[in-house]
Amino acid sequence: MGRDAVGVGRGTGIVGEGQRRTRRVAAVLEVEDCGRAAAGLLGRLLGDELVAAYLVGSGALGGVAPGQSDVDVVAVCATVPPAERTQAIVAGLGELAMTWPLRGLEFVLYTRAAVAAPDRSPRFALNLNVGPRMPYRVSLDPADEPAHWFLLDLAILRDHGRTLSGPPARDLVGPIPRSWLLEAVRDSLAWHDAHEGALQQTVLNASRGWRFAEEGVWSSKDDAGAWALARTDDRATVETALALRHGDRSRRLDPASVRAFQRRVRERVDGALAWLDEDPLVTERLLLAPLVPGDADEMAGVLADPALHRFTGGRPATLQELRTRYAALAAGSGRPEEVWRNWIVRRRADARPVGTVQATITRDNGGWTATIAWVIGVPWQGQGYAAEAARALVGWLARRDAREVVAHIHPDHAASARVATRAGLLPTPDQVDGEQVWRLPGQR
């Protein structure tokens, strides 16, 4: 009899899990079907002006929650639709979404130009929220909406958008600087503090932002919660948020614990942002301005002398090569564990560029290590500019608690060795690719 009782108990559990799985699969199919219906309607209303339509949100990232998820659709059109067509889109999508067995539709329409080069405040043509269980909202002016949500959605669209019509999202949506996205994550945390009544959303969105700050990965709320569970010292708060998301109304979140969780995530985001600070570094004679792609045109002449390559090899870059290189440097490595920082060294007296400094900052289990370098154009050498800029860079790294600051210098490059000494670095016995390693004392 004991075996029979156990068997019945197990059977009940399996059926219950089977029912939950069936509901999740049905909800995923509903989101996809509703998204395709919305895309079909947009095609009829916009015709050839419709460039593409995509599922985003849980429809793209996974983690659709029965009864809680909505349908997130982003569409791209060739040009801003005229007012009467925009009204027809609002009316048509509103009528359609009200028939759905889901919470509703969150829809954003952009022009091709707006997504090709995203702004910090993305320039949407239409934002519409409508559905059986969703507050109705229409907005045509991006200034009326919190910009961070739209920037984060565009980043998720670029990486994960599921195509309903048109080309893959990455073909249309341009890259967004990591610093902008981290600032948007920070803004979203503040928004949740001020506005969010559903505390489980606060916890799970914070988990998603935390994972992006650490790994550069966008994930569903479920996956983000699971990721955070393995790393947080407050598992109960995350476990409760996940349970509430999936319908367990017996659980309650403690507001104070949620605020503490948010605060810890904000500290992680602020730490990631510290390496991406866009403020210039100012010294007595110099301004070190963060490099942008447009600097290539001025810098091609500064770096044109072949003598600069005596110890490093190679040749001066052409203007087009430098433009390509600077575009890649400004975009960054794309890996949270490796940060590229580059500054143009300008004289404060006349803003003339005279060189560059750079730091490649990598993270391992022991913290952050920065490998630094400097170049001053031949006409401006011998005036102490390299040492002054290098000292500013070393100080910037020290204020951000870099575990180690090193430079690799050719053994015969006496001028660069003098710069390293004046920046506070000391020679070591170590070598990398034939260059001597100099290190800030007291490290490693």
Secondary structure, DSSP 8 states (H G I E B T S, - for coil): -HHHHHHHHHHHHHHHHHHHHHHHHHHHHHHHHHHHHHHHHHHHHHGGGEEEEEEETHHHHS---TTT--EEEEEEESS---HHHHHHHHHHHHHHHTTSSSS-EEEEEEEHHHHHS--SS--EEEEEEEETTEEEEEE--GGGS-HHHHHHHHHHHHHH-EEEESS-GGGTS----HHHHHHHHHHHHHHHHHH---HHHHHHHHHHHHHHHHH-----HHHHHHHHHTT-S-HHHHHHHHHHHTT-TT----HHHHHHHHHHHHHHHHHHHHTT--S-EE-SSEEEEE--GGGHHHHHHHT--GGGGTTT-S----HHHHHHHHHHHHH--SBTTEEEEEEEEEETTT--EEEEEEEEEEEETTEEEEEEEEEE-GGGTTSSHHHHHHHHHHHHHHHTT-SEEEEEE-TT-HHHHHHHHHTT-EEEEEEETTEEEEE-TT--
